[in-house]
Amino acid sequence: MQRIRLRYTKRGRLRFTSHRDFQRAFERALRRAEVPMAYSAGFTPHPRVSYANAAPTGTGSEAEYLEIALAEPRDPEKLRELLDESMPLGLDIVDAVEARTSGLADRLTASVWELRLEGVEPAEAERAVQAFLAAEAVEVQRRTKNGMRTFDAREAVVGIEALPAPADRPLDSACAILRLVVRHLTPAVRPDDVLSGLRAVADLAPPVPAAVTRLAQGLFDEESGTVTDPLAPDREAVTAAPPTAAVTADAKAPEGPAA
């Protein structure tokens, strides 16, 4: 059984699709592309697909991950192309690699988020960022299925910075960009929790909801302070080892009849 790991996006209006919506669209794409899926056992077999740490509904993402198990080996790049053609525009399959290591979910320990704050001056955003970073703890509340929960939004934030106004900003409109790196802790701290924290410590309140996009997620490198590509270990393992025997056999031309 071959395992393939995929990176996909949620762009434009498709950022408003729920995780369940994406699952339905992806399973339809598997059927359209005629992917030889491996199935679970039992009375109701289903395709063996593992999703990892999906972004909240309403947020865009350039770095969502999943893993599929195949009953027959396929070339990862060709499979990616077939699936991408079968998905709606905005839910794009942008990377694929054969799984040669374990623990993909364990390598998703942090995310890089970008928040576009329309109606907020960059100087105002910078002031709020400095107040947030200076605080030892920033308590926020979020409603859960078990009621309101209070937790520290500061602990999970490794770094946050206010960037210059984007080039596409209208001259008569204020706009600020925040870039933040957030660890995946329990309870999970989401970008809207950080915005609640900025409101609590510096009264930063954008007049319209922030446009939020996950730029990357992966293993947080303590030394460099960056979030690394979670598929890199699989690429390195594929480079170091020969391809699977079945894939090699597919690539060979059939031999002619013996003389």
N, C-alpha and C positions, 0 to 999 in steps of 0.2 A: 504494500500500500504506500503510495506516494503522498506526501503532504506539501502543499503549496501555501505560502504566506503572501498576502496581498495588501497593498496600501491603496486606499481610496479617498476621495474627497467629497465634501458637501459644499457646493458653491451656489451663489445666486439665490434664487427662490427655493432651491432644494435644501437650503439650510433649515427650512421649516418642516422637513419630513421627520417623523419620529423614527426611533430605532426599529420599531415594528414595521413601519412603512418600508424602510430600507431592506429589512429582511425579506419581505414579500417581493420587492423589486429584484433583489439579488437572486432569489430562488427561481424567479421567472427567467432571469438571464442565464442561469445554469442550464435550464431546459432548452432555451433557444439556441445556446451555443453547443448543445449536445455534449456537455461535459460528463465524462464517465465517473460519476460520483460514487463514493463508498457510502453505504447506508448503515444506520444503527440497527441493532437487533430488536426483537420484540414484535408485538402485534401491530404497532403503528410505526414502521421504519421511516426515518427522515434523513435527509442529507447530512453528512457529518461536516458541519460548519461551526467553527468556534469564533465568537466575536470577542474583542478585547477593548474594554474601557471606552465605550462609545461616548461621543460628545453630547451634551444636552440638546434637546430640541430647540431650534431657533438660533443656534450658533453655527457658523461656518467652520470648515475644517479642511486643512491640507494634509492631515496625517491621522487617518483612521485605519485600523488594522483588523484583519481576520485571517483565519486559516481554514483550508478545506482539505479533505482527504479524498484521494482518487482511487478508484478500483483499477485503473490502468494508467501508466505513466504518460505524462504529456510534457512538452517543452514549456517552461513557465512563461516565456515572453509571448509565444504564440497563443497560449491560453489567455493571457492578459488581454491581448488584442481582441480576441473573440468575445470575451466578457465585456470589455469596454464598449464594443460596438452594440452590445445587447442591452446596455444600461441607459437610463435617461440622461440627457445632457445636464451636467452639474453633479451627478453621481458618477464620477470618473474613476476607473481603475488605472492607476498611474504607475504601479510598481509590482513586481512579482519575483519571488525567489523560491527555490526548493528548500524546504525546511531540513536543515542538517544539524540543528542544535535543538535543545529543549528549552522550555520556559520563556516563550515570547511574552506572556503576560507579566512575568517577573521583571522584564526589561523595560516595562512602561511605568517608570517611577516618577516622571515629571512631565509637564507640558509647558510649551511656550505659547502665550496668548497675546493677541493684539486687539485692543479696544479702541474703536473710533468714536470719539465723543463730540458730536455735532453741538454747536452752540457754546463750547467751552474754549476759552483762550488758553494757549499753551502755557503761559505764565501761571495761570490759575491752577492748571493741572500739575505743574512742577511744584507749586507750593503744597498742594495736597499730598503729592508723593513723598516729599520730605517729611511731612508730619506723620504719614503712615510708617515710614521707615524708622523714624525716631521713637515710635511707640513700642513698648515691650510686649504689649498684647492689645489686640483690637477685637472686642467682643461684638459679634453680630448675631442676629436671629434669622432662622429660616423655618418655614412651615414644612413639616414632614407628615407622613401618614399617621404618625403617632402624636401629632401636635407640634407646637413651637419648640424649637431646639436652639439653645445658645451655645456658641463655640467661638474659638479664637481664630480669626481669619489671618492674623499676622504670622503665626507659626509656620504655615505652609509656604509662605511667599519667600522664595530665595532672593529674588531681585525684581525691581520695578523701576521703570524710567519713563519720563515724558519725552517724546520725540518732537522734532520740529513739525510745524503744520504741513499737511500733505500738499503736494504740488497741484492736485486737482481741486483744491478748496476754492470756492468762489471768493472773490476779493472782499465782498461785503458780508461774509459769513465766517464766524469763528469756528475753529475745529482743532481738537487736540488728539494726539495718538498716544496711547499707553502701551508699553511692551512689558509683560511680566512673565516670570518663570515661577511655576507653582509645583510644589511636590504633591504627589498623590498620597495623601494621608487619610486617616479615618477619624472623624467624618471628612469626606471630600470637600475641599474648598474650591468653589467654582468662581469664575470671573465676576458674576453678579454679587457674590459674597464680598469680593475685594472692593467692588463699587460701594457696597453698603458700608464697608469699613472706611473708605475714603470720605463718605458722607458723615460718618460718625466722628472722625478726627479732624476734618477740615471743612465740613459743610459743602462738599463738592456734590452738586446735584445737576447733572446734565438735563436740559429741558426736553430731550427726546431720548428714547432707549438707545443704549450703546450698540453699535454693530460689532459683534465679537467673532473672532476667527482664531481657531487653533492653528498655529503655524508648524508646530512640531510636537512630537511626544516620543519619549524614549528613556534611556537610562541617564540619570543625572551624573555628570562627571564632576566630582568634588574639586579636583585640581584645576580644571579649566573653567568651571562654572557654566558649562554648556550642556545641552541635551543632545545625546548622541543618537545616531540612526539605529533603531532596534533590529533592522534587517542586516546590518553590517556583518555580524558573526556568521550568518548563513551564507552570505556572499563569499566571505573568506574561506569558509569550509568547502564551498563548491569549487572555488579556485584551487584549493589545495588538494582536493580529492578528485578522482576521475568521475564522470557522470555515471548515473545508474546504468546497469547493464541493459535494461529494457529501452531506455532512451537512446543509448548507443546503437542498439539493434535497429531502432526505427530510422536512424540516420543513415544506415548502410544501404547501399543499392543492392537489390536482389541479385543473386548469382544466377548465371545461366545454367542450362542443363549440362550435365557432364558429357564429355565427348565419348 
